[in-house]
Amino acid sequence: MNIHNKKILAIIPARGSSKSIPQKNIVALAGKPLLVWTITAALKSKLVNRIVVSSDDEKILKVASKFGAEPIKRPKAIAGDKSPFNLLIFHALDYLKKKEKYIPDVLVYLQPTSPLRDSKDIDKALSLLKGEVASVISVYEVDNKFLKSFIIDGKGFMRGVSNNQFPFMNRQDLPKIFMPNGAIYIVKKEFFMKTGKLFSDKTVPFIMSNKKSLDIDSMEDLKKAEKILKKKARM
């Protein structure tokens, strides 16, 4: 796949409700609504050529439109905190197809709670979508001592969380572990339409630093991001 010749659609999900921080997606962060940091990153991407924000909230949709993204009103039925993410993607694709027969080649799913992810990250991740690769997921490295842990099975016996060899190996001999950070999900449209998934046995990682992987889930996270962004602005 020559990524430079493809229709690449960025979909930004932004529900109105939030349990951790009221109106989290448009809460102020370093002088801008949180959502805008992700919109700006997508706009500055050299590869993304269309950006939509899917939301059930009119205020969020107005912010999205003001800062350069196309608003898509999401039905309340698929806007709950337990609503599967793939339903909003299917809805956005269906909306654009019916509206103007637009069908993208690649989907880039960008959560607004990752404000430290920038346009360069998006483009570097997109460059990995080639050959037989079906999708790309951004991750960061975590402590691999987790592989030395156990679970208790239904009969009360201990089992290695991954296998029964890792708990007794030296940590330096254990494989590295990576956690998805929620910043970037990229998938070929055809694969997503067939499966409704972002992950397969042909998914590759885009590795990001722990610092850039900050996910806004609390006021403390928001303060950390504010400090980092203000420091970056002064550089």
N, C-alpha and C positions, 0 to 999 in steps of 0.2 A: 504493500500500500504506500503510494506517494502522498504523504500527509499534506503536502503543500497544495495539492489539487483537489482537496476534499471539502465538502460542506461540513463544517464543524460547529455544532451547537452546544453552547454552555447553558446548562439548566441550574438555576440557583433556587433551592427550596427555602421558603421563609414563612413559617406559620405565624399567626398572630399571637397565639397563646404560648406561654412559657411558665413553667413552675419555678425554675431557679431564679430568673431575673425577669420582672414584668416587661413586656414588649422588648424582649432581648434582642431581636433582630434589628431593631432601629435605636437601641440605646446608644448614647453618645460614647464614642471612643476616639480620643485624640482629635477632637473637633469635627468628627464625622459620625453619622449613624453606622453602627457595626456592619450592616449589610453593604454599605458603600465601599468598604475596603475590598470586598470580593468582586463587586461590580467593576471597580477600577482595575483590579488585577486582570479580569477577563477582557476588558476594553483595551488594555495595553498589550495583550497577547498578540503575537505576530501570526498566530495560526487560527485562533478562534475567530469566526466571522459572523456569529450571531449569538445574542445573549438574551435569555428570558428569565424572569423571576416568577415563580409559581407561589401564590399566596391566597389565603382566604380573607386577608385583612386589607381593607381599602387604603388605610394609612400607609402600609408597607408598599402597596402597589404604586401609590403616588410618589413615594421616595424612589422606588425603582425607576419609574418613568423619568423623574426629574434628573437622575444621574446617569441616564443613557441606556437602561435596559428595557426590554419590552415586557410589560406586565401581562400575566395570564391569571385570571381569577380561578382559583381552585375551589371546587365544591366542598362544602363543609363535611360531606360524607367521607372524604379522603384527606381531611386536614387535622385529624385527631393525633394525639401524641403516640397512639399505637397503630396508626395507619401505615401500612407497608410503603416504603419509599418508592417501589416500582410502580405503584398506582399513579403517583403524581407525574412520573416520567411518561407513562403511557398516555395520561390525560394531556400533557403538554404536546406530545407528538401528534395525537389525534386532533387537537385544536389547530395546530399549524397546518396539518394536512388538509383539513376541511376548509380552513380560512383561505389558503393560497396554494394548496397542493405542494407545500414545502416538505421535503423529505431529506433529512441530513444523512451523512455517511458515518459520522462519529459523534458520540455524546460525551460531554464533559460535565460531570456532576460535581458542583462546587458548593459545599456547605458554608454559609456565612459566619459560622462560629470559628472559622480558621482565618483570622485577619492577617496573620503573618506570612501566609502563602502569597507569593507574588507572581507576576506575569512570566518571569523567567522560569519559575518552578513549573508552571502550567505548560510552557512550550517544551521544556526538557522532558517532561512526562509524556507529552504527545509524541515526541520524537522516538519514543520506545515502542509505539504502536506500529509495528512493521512485521512483514512475513506472516507467520501463523499465529502471532500474538493476538488474542481476542480482547484482552483488557489490561489496564494498568491501574494499580492501586498505590497511593502514597503511604509510606510506612516510616517508622523510626525504630532504631534498635533498642531493645530492653534487656534487662539483666537475665541471663540464661539460667540462673540458679533455680528458676521455676521448674525446669526439666528434672530437677532432683526431688521433686515433691511427689506425694502419693494421693490417691483417692481411696475411698472405702467402698467396696462393691456391695451388692445387695445381700450378700451373705456375711458381711462384716469383715471380709479379708482385705488386706492392703494390696493395691495395684499401682505401679508407676503411672503417673499422669499421662505419660507418652508411651513408655515401654518399661520393662523391668530391669533394663540395663543402665539407663541414664542415672538413676539415683545413686549408683555406686561408682560412677566415673568421675575423674577429675574435671573441674569446671572448665579448664582450658581445652579439654578434649570434646566438650559438648558443642553441638552446632549453635550458631547464632540464632537469636529469636527476634522477630520483627512484629510490631503492633501497628495496625492501621491507625492513622491519625485523623481520618475524616476530611482531610484537606482536598484531595483530588481523587476522583474516580473517573476513569476513561474507558469507554467500551465501544466496540464497533456496533453500529445500529442493528445490523442483521442478526448478530449474536444475541443482543438484548431482546429483540422482537421475538426470537424463537424461544428464549429461556426465561426472560424477565429477571435475569441475574447480571451482576457486575463481576462475578468471580467464576473462574473455570480452571481446568488443569492447564490452560494456556494463558494464565495471568502472570504478568511480571511486576516486580516492585519498582517504585520510584522512591529511593531512600532519601529522607529529609532529616535535618538535625532535630534534636529534642527541643531546641529553642523555637524553631519555626513550627513545630508540631503542636504548639499550645492551642488547646481547644477551650473556648469560652463556655464554661458551665457554672461559674459562680462569680460573685463580685470580686473575689480574690484574683481569679483568672483575668478579669477585666482590668484590674489595677496593674497586673504584671504586663499585660499587652500594652497598656497605656504608657508605661515606663519604657518599654522596648521601642515603641513607635516614636515617642518623643525624643529618645536618645538618637535614633536613626535619623530623624529630621534635622538634628543639630550637626550631624556629621558632614 
